[in-house]
Amino acid sequence: MQASKKEQRGVIRFLAAEGVGGREMYRRMKAVYGEYSPSRSTVAEWRKRFLEGCELLEDDARPGQANRVITAEMIAEVHDLVLNNHRVTVHEIHRLLGISVGTTRTIMHQHLKI
């Protein structure tokens, strides 16, 4: 039986609230979900979280560069940089504006057609 991660975590939260131990919880989930069941370590990790009071079924946010949407202002900034210096590189624009290389390339190729 296939289930989403959230559904499986809901089962883990329910079983943890009932006081079911980690090994028994893993065994029961393996019996129901078969090859789609979470690993033993995943069951143990989420069981521990729920016993410590966590109620959310989602993963914690991961650190890293925040996603930025390509805006008209960002496109205009890239356009101005290119107009002022035709030899400016993708990596220079990336460093100057603080946007990813991929975003820089997307703006240049898809939006500015250069």
Biopython code that builds the backbone (N, CA, C, O; Angstrom):
import numpy as np
from Bio.PDB.StructureBuilder import StructureBuilder

atoms = [
    (1, "MET", "N", (0.846, -1.182, 0.000)),
    (1, "MET", "CA", (0.000, 0.000, 0.000)),
    (1, "MET", "C", (0.888, 1.240, 0.000)),
    (1, "MET", "O", (1.809, 1.354, 0.808)),
    (2, "GLN", "N", (0.607, 2.154, -0.900)),
    (2, "GLN", "CA", (1.389, 3.376, -1.009)),
    (2, "GLN", "C", (0.668, 4.503, -0.285)),
    (2, "GLN", "O", (-0.549, 4.644, -0.403)),
    (3, "ALA", "N", (1.420, 5.309, 0.466)),
    (3, "ALA", "CA", (0.848, 6.448, 1.177)),
    (3, "ALA", "C", (1.869, 7.575, 1.172)),
    (3, "ALA", "O", (3.072, 7.338, 1.061)),
    (4, "SER", "N", (1.376, 8.802, 1.292)),
    (4, "SER", "CA", (2.279, 9.949, 1.309)),
    (4, "SER", "C", (3.051, 9.981, 2.626)),
    (4, "SER", "O", (2.684, 9.320, 3.597)),
    (5, "LYS", "N", (4.119, 10.756, 2.635)),
    (5, "LYS", "CA", (4.916, 10.902, 3.852)),
    (5, "LYS", "C", (4.061, 11.464, 4.980)),
    (5, "LYS", "O", (4.177, 11.034, 6.127)),
    (6, "LYS", "N", (3.199, 12.428, 4.651)),
    (6, "LYS", "CA", (2.345, 13.025, 5.678)),
    (6, "LYS", "C", (1.413, 11.987, 6.290)),
    (6, "LYS", "O", (1.217, 11.963, 7.505)),
    (7, "GLU", "N", (0.841, 11.132, 5.451)),
    (7, "GLU", "CA", (-0.051, 10.090, 5.965)),
    (7, "GLU", "C", (0.714, 9.147, 6.890)),
    (7, "GLU", "O", (0.233, 8.805, 7.970)),
    (8, "GLN", "N", (1.901, 8.730, 6.466)),
    (8, "GLN", "CA", (2.705, 7.825, 7.289)),
    (8, "GLN", "C", (3.106, 8.491, 8.599)),
    (8, "GLN", "O", (3.111, 7.848, 9.649)),
    (9, "ARG", "N", (3.439, 9.769, 8.541)),
    (9, "ARG", "CA", (3.802, 10.485, 9.766)),
    (9, "ARG", "C", (2.601, 10.623, 10.689)),
    (9, "ARG", "O", (2.748, 10.611, 11.911)),
    (10, "GLY", "N", (1.406, 10.755, 10.104)),
    (10, "GLY", "CA", (0.194, 10.789, 10.912)),
    (10, "GLY", "C", (-0.013, 9.480, 11.656)),
    (10, "GLY", "O", (-0.441, 9.472, 12.810)),
    (11, "VAL", "N", (0.293, 8.373, 10.988)),
    (11, "VAL", "CA", (0.196, 7.057, 11.630)),
    (11, "VAL", "C", (1.207, 6.972, 12.772)),
    (11, "VAL", "O", (0.883, 6.494, 13.859)),
    (12, "ILE", "N", (2.421, 7.435, 12.525)),
    (12, "ILE", "CA", (3.462, 7.408, 13.564)),
    (12, "ILE", "C", (3.025, 8.255, 14.751)),
    (12, "ILE", "O", (3.195, 7.846, 15.900)),
    (13, "ARG", "N", (2.462, 9.440, 14.484)),
    (13, "ARG", "CA", (1.998, 10.311, 15.568)),
    (13, "ARG", "C", (0.900, 9.622, 16.371)),
    (13, "ARG", "O", (0.898, 9.678, 17.601)),
    (14, "PHE", "N", (-0.029, 8.974, 15.678)),
    (14, "PHE", "CA", (-1.119, 8.274, 16.353)),
    (14, "PHE", "C", (-0.587, 7.134, 17.221)),
    (14, "PHE", "O", (-0.957, 7.002, 18.388)),
    (15, "LEU", "N", (0.284, 6.314, 16.634)),
    (15, "LEU", "CA", (0.819, 5.178, 17.393)),
    (15, "LEU", "C", (1.678, 5.640, 18.566)),
    (15, "LEU", "O", (1.669, 5.010, 19.624)),
    (16, "ALA", "N", (2.419, 6.735, 18.391)),
    (16, "ALA", "CA", (3.221, 7.268, 19.497)),
    (16, "ALA", "C", (2.312, 7.731, 20.630)),
    (16, "ALA", "O", (2.620, 7.520, 21.803)),
    (17, "ALA", "N", (1.195, 8.360, 20.280)),
    (17, "ALA", "CA", (0.243, 8.818, 21.295)),
    (17, "ALA", "C", (-0.366, 7.643, 22.049)),
    (17, "ALA", "O", (-0.720, 7.769, 23.221)),
    (18, "GLU", "N", (-0.488, 6.497, 21.376)),
    (18, "GLU", "CA", (-1.009, 5.293, 22.031)),
    (18, "GLU", "C", (0.045, 4.596, 22.879)),
    (18, "GLU", "O", (-0.267, 3.660, 23.615)),
    (19, "GLY", "N", (1.297, 5.048, 22.780)),
    (19, "GLY", "CA", (2.365, 4.453, 23.574)),
    (19, "GLY", "C", (3.036, 3.255, 22.931)),
    (19, "GLY", "O", (3.719, 2.491, 23.614)),
    (20, "VAL", "N", (2.855, 3.077, 21.637)),
    (20, "VAL", "CA", (3.469, 1.955, 20.920)),
    (20, "VAL", "C", (4.967, 2.217, 20.796)),
    (20, "VAL", "O", (5.385, 3.325, 20.461)),
    (21, "GLY", "N", (5.765, 1.197, 21.067)),
    (21, "GLY", "CA", (7.219, 1.314, 20.978)),
    (21, "GLY", "C", (7.702, 1.394, 19.541)),
    (21, "GLY", "O", (6.969, 1.065, 18.609)),
    (22, "GLY", "N", (8.943, 1.833, 19.368)),
    (22, "GLY", "CA", (9.518, 2.028, 18.043)),
    (22, "GLY", "C", (9.580, 0.767, 17.201)),
    (22, "GLY", "O", (9.216, 0.790, 16.025)),
    (23, "ARG", "N", (10.035, -0.333, 17.784)),
    (23, "ARG", "CA", (10.140, -1.589, 17.022)),
    (23, "ARG", "C", (8.779, -2.109, 16.593)),
    (23, "ARG", "O", (8.597, -2.547, 15.457)),
    (24, "GLU", "N", (7.832, -2.056, 17.510)),
    (24, "GLU", "CA", (6.472, -2.510, 17.202)),
    (24, "GLU", "C", (5.842, -1.610, 16.137)),
    (24, "GLU", "O", (5.156, -2.085, 15.231)),
    (25, "MET", "N", (6.085, -0.314, 16.262)),
    (25, "MET", "CA", (5.558, 0.643, 15.293)),
    (25, "MET", "C", (6.113, 0.337, 13.899)),
    (25, "MET", "O", (5.362, 0.307, 12.924)),
    (26, "TYR", "N", (7.419, 0.112, 13.805)),
    (26, "TYR", "CA", (8.045, -0.202, 12.521)),
    (26, "TYR", "C", (7.472, -1.502, 11.959)),
    (26, "TYR", "O", (7.168, -1.581, 10.769)),
    (27, "ARG", "N", (7.323, -2.522, 12.809)),
    (27, "ARG", "CA", (6.801, -3.811, 12.366)),
    (27, "ARG", "C", (5.392, -3.659, 11.809)),
    (27, "ARG", "O", (5.073, -4.225, 10.763)),
    (28, "ARG", "N", (4.553, -2.902, 12.496)),
    (28, "ARG", "CA", (3.174, -2.711, 12.052)),
    (28, "ARG", "C", (3.111, -1.925, 10.739)),
    (28, "ARG", "O", (2.315, -2.246, 9.857)),
    (29, "MET", "N", (3.939, -0.912, 10.618)),
    (29, "MET", "CA", (3.946, -0.117, 9.384)),
    (29, "MET", "C", (4.485, -0.936, 8.218)),
    (29, "MET", "O", (4.000, -0.814, 7.093)),
    (30, "LYS", "N", (5.489, -1.773, 8.486)),
    (30, "LYS", "CA", (6.049, -2.632, 7.443)),
    (30, "LYS", "C", (4.984, -3.623, 6.964)),
    (30, "LYS", "O", (4.905, -3.929, 5.775)),
    (31, "ALA", "N", (4.165, -4.122, 7.898)),
    (31, "ALA", "CA", (3.112, -5.072, 7.543)),
    (31, "ALA", "C", (2.045, -4.415, 6.662)),
    (31, "ALA", "O", (1.496, -5.059, 5.767)),
    (32, "VAL", "N", (1.755, -3.154, 6.910)),
    (32, "VAL", "CA", (0.713, -2.458, 6.151)),
    (32, "VAL", "C", (1.252, -1.886, 4.838)),
    (32, "VAL", "O", (0.645, -2.073, 3.784)),
    (33, "TYR", "N", (2.394, -1.188, 4.902)),
    (33, "TYR", "CA", (2.903, -0.471, 3.730)),
    (33, "TYR", "C", (3.906, -1.266, 2.904)),
    (33, "TYR", "O", (4.225, -0.875, 1.782)),
    (34, "GLY", "N", (4.403, -2.365, 3.437)),
    (34, "GLY", "CA", (5.343, -3.199, 2.688)),
    (34, "GLY", "C", (6.571, -2.434, 2.247)),
    (34, "GLY", "O", (7.218, -1.770, 3.057)),
    (35, "GLU", "N", (6.898, -2.522, 0.963)),
    (35, "GLU", "CA", (8.102, -1.867, 0.445)),
    (35, "GLU", "C", (8.013, -0.345, 0.496)),
    (35, "GLU", "O", (9.030, 0.334, 0.363)),
    (36, "TYR", "N", (6.820, 0.195, 0.684)),
    (36, "TYR", "CA", (6.639, 1.642, 0.747)),
    (36, "TYR", "C", (6.713, 2.183, 2.174)),
    (36, "TYR", "O", (6.510, 3.378, 2.390)),
    (37, "SER", "N", (6.995, 1.333, 3.134)),
    (37, "SER", "CA", (7.055, 1.784, 4.522)),
    (37, "SER", "C", (8.324, 2.593, 4.764)),
    (37, "SER", "O", (9.334, 2.381, 4.093)),
    (38, "PRO", "N", (8.275, 3.516, 5.718)),
    (38, "PRO", "CA", (9.478, 4.283, 6.034)),
    (38, "PRO", "C", (10.520, 3.385, 6.697)),
    (38, "PRO", "O", (10.192, 2.326, 7.232)),
    (39, "SER", "N", (11.771, 3.819, 6.655)),
    (39, "SER", "CA", (12.845, 3.034, 7.265)),
    (39, "SER", "C", (12.699, 3.039, 8.781)),
    (39, "SER", "O", (11.975, 3.856, 9.349)),
    (40, "ARG", "N", (13.395, 2.118, 9.416)),
    (40, "ARG", "CA", (13.353, 2.020, 10.871)),
    (40, "ARG", "C", (13.834, 3.321, 11.514)),
    (40, "ARG", "O", (13.254, 3.791, 12.493)),
    (41, "SER", "N", (14.908, 3.900, 10.948)),
    (41, "SER", "CA", (15.444, 5.140, 11.523)),
    (41, "SER", "C", (14.466, 6.305, 11.346)),
    (41, "SER", "O", (14.371, 7.172, 12.214)),
    (42, "THR", "N", (13.747, 6.326, 10.234)),
    (42, "THR", "CA", (12.751, 7.379, 10.012)),
    (42, "THR", "C", (11.610, 7.248, 11.008)),
    (42, "THR", "O", (11.150, 8.245, 11.565)),
    (43, "VAL", "N", (11.157, 6.036, 11.231)),
    (43, "VAL", "CA", (10.094, 5.806, 12.222)),
    (43, "VAL", "C", (10.571, 6.260, 13.598)),
    (43, "VAL", "O", (9.836, 6.933, 14.321)),
    (44, "ALA", "N", (11.801, 5.894, 13.964)),
    (44, "ALA", "CA", (12.342, 6.268, 15.273)),
    (44, "ALA", "C", (12.470, 7.785, 15.407)),
    (44, "ALA", "O", (12.138, 8.355, 16.446)),
    (45, "GLU", "N", (12.953, 8.429, 14.349)),
    (45, "GLU", "CA", (13.138, 9.886, 14.381)),
    (45, "GLU", "C", (11.816, 10.611, 14.562)),
    (45, "GLU", "O", (11.709, 11.504, 15.402)),
    (46, "TRP", "N", (10.794, 10.233, 13.774)),
    (46, "TRP", "CA", (9.503, 10.907, 13.872)),
    (46, "TRP", "C", (8.775, 10.550, 15.164)),
    (46, "TRP", "O", (8.085, 11.397, 15.732)),
    (47, "ARG", "N", (8.913, 9.325, 15.634)),
    (47, "ARG", "CA", (8.319, 8.932, 16.916)),
    (47, "ARG", "C", (8.871, 9.816, 18.023)),
    (47, "ARG", "O", (8.126, 10.315, 18.867)),
    (48, "LYS", "N", (10.199, 10.006, 18.010)),
    (48, "LYS", "CA", (10.857, 10.843, 19.016)),
    (48, "LYS", "C", (10.338, 12.277, 18.944)),
    (48, "LYS", "O", (10.056, 12.888, 19.974)),
    (49, "ARG", "N", (10.214, 12.811, 17.739)),
    (49, "ARG", "CA", (9.708, 14.176, 17.569)),
    (49, "ARG", "C", (8.313, 14.326, 18.165)),
    (49, "ARG", "O", (8.026, 15.287, 18.878)),
    (50, "PHE", "N", (7.449, 13.352, 17.858)),
    (50, "PHE", "CA", (6.079, 13.451, 18.339)),
    (50, "PHE", "C", (6.008, 13.272, 19.852)),
    (50, "PHE", "O", (5.188, 13.914, 20.508)),
    (51, "LEU", "N", (6.845, 12.421, 20.408)),
    (51, "LEU", "CA", (6.861, 12.248, 21.861)),
    (51, "LEU", "C", (7.385, 13.499, 22.567)),
    (51, "LEU", "O", (7.042, 13.755, 23.721)),
    (52, "GLU", "N", (8.220, 14.277, 21.869)),
    (52, "GLU", "CA", (8.753, 15.520, 22.436)),
    (52, "GLU", "C", (7.788, 16.689, 22.275)),
    (52, "GLU", "O", (8.084, 17.804, 22.706)),
    (53, "GLY", "N", (6.635, 16.439, 21.655)),
    (53, "GLY", "CA", (5.613, 17.469, 21.555)),
    (53, "GLY", "C", (5.397, 18.074, 20.187)),
    (53, "GLY", "O", (4.515, 18.918, 20.024)),
    (54, "CYS", "N", (6.164, 17.674, 19.213)),
    (54, "CYS", "CA", (5.969, 18.182, 17.849)),
    (54, "CYS", "C", (4.619, 17.686, 17.332)),
    (54, "CYS", "O", (4.260, 16.524, 17.520)),
    (55, "GLU", "N", (3.880, 18.579, 16.681)),
    (55, "GLU", "CA", (2.588, 18.186, 16.133)),
    (55, "GLU", "C", (2.537, 18.280, 14.613)),
    (55, "GLU", "O", (1.606, 17.773, 13.989)),
    (56, "LEU", "N", (3.536, 18.928, 14.016)),
    (56, "LEU", "CA", (3.547, 19.125, 12.566)),
    (56, "LEU", "C", (3.979, 17.868, 11.834)),
    (56, "LEU", "O", (4.850, 17.135, 12.305)),
    (57, "LEU", "N", (3.372, 17.619, 10.684)),
    (57, "LEU", "CA", (3.720, 16.457, 9.871)),
    (57, "LEU", "C", (4.718, 16.810, 8.764)),
    (57, "LEU", "O", (5.188, 15.926, 8.048)),
    (58, "GLU", "N", (5.043, 18.107, 8.624)),
    (58, "GLU", "CA", (5.962, 18.554, 7.580)),
    (58, "GLU", "C", (7.402, 18.521, 8.086)),
    (58, "GLU", "O", (7.656, 18.585, 9.289)),
    (59, "ASP", "N", (8.341, 18.420, 7.137)),
    (59, "ASP", "CA", (9.752, 18.512, 7.465)),
    (59, "ASP", "C", (10.066, 19.920, 7.940)),
    (59, "ASP", "O", (9.348, 20.867, 7.621)),
    (60, "ASP", "N", (11.147, 20.052, 8.707)),
    (60, "ASP", "CA", (11.622, 21.369, 9.097)),
    (60, "ASP", "C", (12.158, 22.086, 7.861)),
    (60, "ASP", "O", (12.627, 21.450, 6.916)),
    (61, "ALA", "N", (12.083, 23.395, 7.878)),
    (61, "ALA", "CA", (12.644, 24.173, 6.772)),
    (61, "ALA", "C", (14.149, 23.969, 6.745)),
    (61, "ALA", "O", (14.795, 23.906, 7.792)),
    (62, "ARG", "N", (14.697, 23.869, 5.560)),
    (62, "ARG", "CA", (16.134, 23.660, 5.423)),
    (62, "ARG", "C", (16.826, 24.995, 5.215)),
    (62, "ARG", "O", (16.316, 25.865, 4.509)),
    (63, "PRO", "N", (17.996, 25.155, 5.836)),
    (63, "PRO", "CA", (18.723, 26.409, 5.642)),
    (63, "PRO", "C", (19.280, 26.493, 4.229)),
    (63, "PRO", "O", (19.436, 25.482, 3.545)),
    (64, "GLY", "N", (19.564, 27.672, 3.819)),
    (64, "GLY", "CA", (20.121, 27.869, 2.486)),
    (64, "GLY", "C", (19.600, 29.150, 1.885)),
    (64, "GLY", "O", (18.863, 29.899, 2.526)),
    (65, "GLN", "N", (19.981, 29.391, 0.675)),
    (65, "GLN", "CA", (19.556, 30.602, 0.002)),
    (65, "GLN", "C", (18.056, 30.536, -0.251)),
    (65, "GLN", "O", (17.535, 29.544, -0.759)),
    (66, "ALA", "N", (17.389, 31.600, 0.110)),
    (66, "ALA", "CA", (15.947, 31.654, -0.085)),
    (66, "ALA", "C", (15.627, 31.753, -1.571)),
    (66, "ALA", "O", (16.360, 32.372, -2.342)),
    (67, "ASN", "N", (14.537, 31.140, -1.946)),
    (67, "ASN", "CA", (14.102, 31.232, -3.335)),
    (67, "ASN", "C", (13.563, 32.629, -3.596)),
    (67, "ASN", "O", (12.788, 33.170, -2.807)),
    (68, "ARG", "N", (13.982, 33.196, -4.703)),
    (68, "ARG", "CA", (13.495, 34.513, -5.087)),
    (68, "ARG", "C", (12.794, 34.397, -6.431)),
    (68, "ARG", "O", (13.246, 33.697, -7.337)),
    (69, "VAL", "N", (11.713, 35.082, -6.527)),
    (69, "VAL", "CA", (10.946, 35.074, -7.761)),
    (69, "VAL", "C", (11.570, 36.087, -8.716)),
    (69, "VAL", "O", (12.043, 37.142, -8.294)),
    (70, "ILE", "N", (11.565, 35.762, -9.983)),
    (70, "ILE", "CA", (12.078, 36.693, -10.983)),
    (70, "ILE", "C", (11.051, 37.806, -11.150)),
    (70, "ILE", "O", (9.922, 37.571, -11.581)),
    (71, "THR", "N", (11.460, 39.018, -10.801)),
    (71, "THR", "CA", (10.562, 40.168, -10.870)),
    (71, "THR", "C", (10.980, 41.086, -12.011)),
    (71, "THR", "O", (12.069, 40.955, -12.570)),
    (72, "ALA", "N", (10.099, 42.010, -12.339)),
    (72, "ALA", "CA", (10.405, 42.997, -13.380)),
    (72, "ALA", "C", (11.603, 43.848, -12.968)),
    (72, "ALA", "O", (12.426, 44.217, -13.805)),
    (73, "GLU", "N", (11.697, 44.159, -11.675)),
    (73, "GLU", "CA", (12.825, 44.952, -11.177)),
    (73, "GLU", "C", (14.140, 44.203, -11.359)),
    (73, "GLU", "O", (15.146, 44.791, -11.757)),
    (74, "MET", "N", (14.128, 42.909, -11.068)),
    (74, "MET", "CA", (15.334, 42.102, -11.210)),
    (74, "MET", "C", (15.755, 42.027, -12.676)),
    (74, "MET", "O", (16.941, 42.122, -12.993)),
    (75, "ILE", "N", (14.790, 41.857, -13.559)),
    (75, "ILE", "CA", (15.080, 41.811, -14.997)),
    (75, "ILE", "C", (15.672, 43.146, -15.440)),
    (75, "ILE", "O", (16.624, 43.177, -16.221)),
    (76, "ALA", "N", (15.110, 44.252, -14.942)),
    (76, "ALA", "CA", (15.610, 45.584, -15.300)),
    (76, "ALA", "C", (17.041, 45.784, -14.800)),
    (76, "ALA", "O", (17.862, 46.375, -15.501)),
    (77, "GLU", "N", (17.347, 45.300, -13.598)),
    (77, "GLU", "CA", (18.706, 45.425, -13.062)),
    (77, "GLU", "C", (19.705, 44.668, -13.922)),
    (77, "GLU", "O", (20.783, 45.180, -14.227)),
    (78, "VAL", "N", (19.349, 43.450, -14.311)),
    (78, "VAL", "CA", (20.235, 42.664, -15.175)),
    (78, "VAL", "C", (20.398, 43.375, -16.512)),
    (78, "VAL", "O", (21.506, 43.462, -17.040)),
    (79, "HIS", "N", (19.310, 43.878, -17.053)),
    (79, "HIS", "CA", (19.346, 44.584, -18.339)),
    (79, "HIS", "C", (20.267, 45.807, -18.258)),
    (79, "HIS", "O", (21.061, 46.046, -19.167)),
    (80, "ASP", "N", (20.160, 46.580, -17.171)),
    (80, "ASP", "CA", (21.016, 47.759, -16.994)),
    (80, "ASP", "C", (22.486, 47.371, -16.921)),
    (80, "ASP", "O", (23.335, 48.026, -17.525)),
    (81, "LEU", "N", (22.789, 46.306, -16.181)),
    (81, "LEU", "CA", (24.179, 45.855, -16.084)),
    (81, "LEU", "C", (24.730, 45.472, -17.449)),
    (81, "LEU", "O", (25.867, 45.808, -17.780)),
    (82, "VAL", "N", (23.934, 44.777, -18.234)),
    (82, "VAL", "CA", (24.381, 44.338, -19.558)),
    (82, "VAL", "C", (24.542, 45.537, -20.497)),
    (82, "VAL", "O", (25.484, 45.578, -21.288)),
    (83, "LEU", "N", (23.630, 46.512, -20.416)),
    (83, "LEU", "CA", (23.734, 47.702, -21.269)),
    (83, "LEU", "C", (24.974, 48.528, -20.930)),
    (83, "LEU", "O", (25.628, 49.071, -21.820)),
    (84, "ASN", "N", (25.293, 48.620, -19.637)),
    (84, "ASN", "CA", (26.452, 49.404, -19.201)),
    (84, "ASN", "C", (27.771, 48.716, -19.495)),
    (84, "ASN", "O", (28.793, 49.385, -19.645)),
    (85, "ASN", "N", (27.769, 47.398, -19.581)),
    (85, "ASN", "CA", (29.005, 46.654, -19.832)),
    (85, "ASN", "C", (28.649, 45.403, -20.620)),
    (85, "ASN", "O", (28.168, 44.421, -20.054)),
    (86, "HIS", "N", (28.881, 45.437, -21.906)),
    (86, "HIS", "CA", (28.531, 44.303, -22.765)),
    (86, "HIS", "C", (29.374, 43.064, -22.472)),
    (86, "HIS", "O", (29.030, 41.963, -22.902)),
    (87, "ARG", "N", (30.470, 43.239, -21.748)),
    (87, "ARG", "CA", (31.349, 42.112, -21.445)),
    (87, "ARG", "C", (31.092, 41.517, -20.053)),
    (87, "ARG", "O", (31.826, 40.632, -19.613)),
    (88, "VAL", "N", (30.070, 41.993, -19.374)),
    (88, "VAL", "CA", (29.764, 41.477, -18.041)),
    (88, "VAL", "C", (29.385, 40.000, -18.157)),
    (88, "VAL", "O", (28.679, 39.598, -19.082)),
    (89, "THR", "N", (29.866, 39.203, -17.205)),
    (89, "THR", "CA", (29.605, 37.762, -17.250)),
    (89, "THR", "C", (28.426, 37.392, -16.353)),
    (89, "THR", "O", (27.999, 38.170, -15.500)),
    (90, "VAL", "N", (27.927, 36.208, -16.568)),
    (90, "VAL", "CA", (26.840, 35.681, -15.738)),
    (90, "VAL", "C", (27.274, 35.651, -14.277)),
    (90, "VAL", "O", (26.496, 36.002, -13.390)),
    (91, "HIS", "N", (28.511, 35.234, -14.025)),
    (91, "HIS", "CA", (28.995, 35.134, -12.644)),
    (91, "HIS", "C", (29.149, 36.511, -11.998)),
    (91, "HIS", "O", (28.925, 36.653, -10.796)),
    (92, "GLU", "N", (29.526, 37.520, -12.771)),
    (92, "GLU", "CA", (29.617, 38.874, -12.220)),
    (92, "GLU", "C", (28.229, 39.393, -11.850)),
    (92, "GLU", "O", (28.052, 39.997, -10.792)),
    (93, "ILE", "N", (27.260, 39.162, -12.710)),
    (93, "ILE", "CA", (25.882, 39.583, -12.417)),
    (93, "ILE", "C", (25.373, 38.854, -11.177)),
    (93, "ILE", "O", (24.751, 39.456, -10.302)),
    (94, "HIS", "N", (25.641, 37.568, -11.113)),
    (94, "HIS", "CA", (25.250, 36.748, -9.961)),
    (94, "HIS", "C", (25.797, 37.347, -8.666)),
    (94, "HIS", "O", (25.066, 37.479, -7.685)),
    (95, "ARG", "N", (27.084, 37.710, -8.661)),
    (95, "ARG", "CA", (27.711, 38.267, -7.455)),
    (95, "ARG", "C", (27.181, 39.667, -7.138)),
    (95, "ARG", "O", (26.918, 39.983, -5.978)),
    (96, "LEU", "N", (27.026, 40.497, -8.156)),
    (96, "LEU", "CA", (26.591, 41.877, -7.936)),
    (96, "LEU", "C", (25.157, 41.975, -7.426)),
    (96, "LEU", "O", (24.859, 42.805, -6.568)),
    (97, "LEU", "N", (24.278, 41.140, -7.946)),
    (97, "LEU", "CA", (22.858, 41.234, -7.589)),
    (97, "LEU", "C", (22.431, 40.246, -6.510)),
    (97, "LEU", "O", (21.328, 40.348, -5.973)),
    (98, "GLY", "N", (23.299, 39.295, -6.192)),
    (98, "GLY", "CA", (22.955, 38.322, -5.154)),
    (98, "GLY", "C", (21.892, 37.329, -5.586)),
    (98, "GLY", "O", (21.122, 36.838, -4.761)),
    (99, "ILE", "N", (21.849, 37.033, -6.880)),
    (99, "ILE", "CA", (20.908, 36.028, -7.373)),
    (99, "ILE", "C", (21.704, 34.838, -7.885)),
    (99, "ILE", "O", (22.891, 34.963, -8.189)),
    (100, "SER", "N", (21.065, 33.702, -7.978)),
    (100, "SER", "CA", (21.773, 32.493, -8.391)),
    (100, "SER", "C", (22.195, 32.579, -9.853)),
    (100, "SER", "O", (21.640, 33.347, -10.639)),
    (101, "VAL", "N", (23.187, 31.773, -10.189)),
    (101, "VAL", "CA", (23.661, 31.701, -11.571)),
    (101, "VAL", "C", (22.523, 31.242, -12.479)),
    (101, "VAL", "O", (22.354, 31.769, -13.578)),
    (102, "GLY", "N", (21.745, 30.265, -12.024)),
    (102, "GLY", "CA", (20.622, 29.760, -12.812)),
    (102, "GLY", "C", (19.576, 30.827, -13.078)),
    (102, "GLY", "O", (19.060, 30.939, -14.190)),
    (103, "THR", "N", (19.263, 31.617, -12.046)),
    (103, "THR", "CA", (18.301, 32.704, -12.215)),
    (103, "THR", "C", (18.846, 33.746, -13.181)),
    (103, "THR", "O", (18.118, 34.269, -14.025)),
    (104, "THR", "N", (20.137, 34.042, -13.047)),
    (104, "THR", "CA", (20.775, 35.002, -13.955)),
    (104, "THR", "C", (20.667, 34.524, -15.397)),
    (104, "THR", "O", (20.312, 35.295, -16.289)),
    (105, "ARG", "N", (20.971, 33.262, -15.618)),
    (105, "ARG", "CA", (20.887, 32.705, -16.978)),
    (105, "ARG", "C", (19.453, 32.738, -17.504)),
    (105, "ARG", "O", (19.218, 33.063, -18.667)),
    (106, "THR", "N", (18.503, 32.400, -16.643)),
    (106, "THR", "CA", (17.095, 32.419, -17.047)),
    (106, "THR", "C", (16.674, 33.816, -17.477)),
    (106, "THR", "O", (16.015, 33.985, -18.503)),
    (107, "ILE", "N", (17.057, 34.816, -16.688)),
    (107, "ILE", "CA", (16.710, 36.195, -17.036)),
    (107, "ILE", "C", (17.340, 36.577, -18.369)),
    (107, "ILE", "O", (16.678, 37.147, -19.237)),
    (108, "MET", "N", (18.616, 36.262, -18.525)),
    (108, "MET", "CA", (19.321, 36.663, -19.746)),
    (108, "MET", "C", (18.776, 35.959, -20.984)),
    (108, "MET", "O", (18.599, 36.589, -22.027)),
    (109, "HIS", "N", (18.511, 34.675, -20.881)),
    (109, "HIS", "CA", (18.110, 33.910, -22.061)),
    (109, "HIS", "C", (16.608, 33.967, -22.343)),
    (109, "HIS", "O", (16.200, 34.150, -23.490)),
    (110, "GLN", "N", (15.795, 33.814, -21.314)),
    (110, "GLN", "CA", (14.353, 33.736, -21.544)),
    (110, "GLN", "C", (13.661, 35.095, -21.540)),
    (110, "GLN", "O", (12.695, 35.311, -22.272)),
    (111, "HIS", "N", (14.160, 36.010, -20.709)),
    (111, "HIS", "CA", (13.490, 37.304, -20.594)),
    (111, "HIS", "C", (14.119, 38.375, -21.480)),
    (111, "HIS", "O", (13.410, 39.153, -22.119)),
    (112, "LEU", "N", (15.445, 38.415, -21.517)),
    (112, "LEU", "CA", (16.130, 39.442, -22.301)),
    (112, "LEU", "C", (16.546, 38.948, -23.685)),
    (112, "LEU", "O", (16.929, 39.738, -24.548)),
    (113, "LYS", "N", (16.467, 37.638, -23.885)),
    (113, "LYS", "CA", (16.825, 37.018, -25.176)),
    (113, "LYS", "C", (18.249, 37.361, -25.612)),
    (113, "LYS", "O", (18.498, 37.646, -26.784)),
    (114, "ILE", "N", (19.180, 37.331, -24.657)),
    (114, "ILE", "CA", (20.594, 37.576, -24.996)),
    (114, "ILE", "C", (21.457, 36.406, -24.575)),
    (114, "ILE", "O", (22.671, 36.429, -24.777)),
]
sb = StructureBuilder()
sb.init_structure("model")
sb.init_model(0)
sb.init_chain("A")
sb.init_seg("    ")
for serial, (resi, resn, name, xyz) in enumerate(atoms, 1):
    if name == "N":
        sb.init_residue(resn, " ", resi, " ")
    sb.init_atom(name, np.array(xyz, "f"), 0.0, 1.0, " ", f" {name:<3s}", serial, name[0])
structure = sb.get_structure()
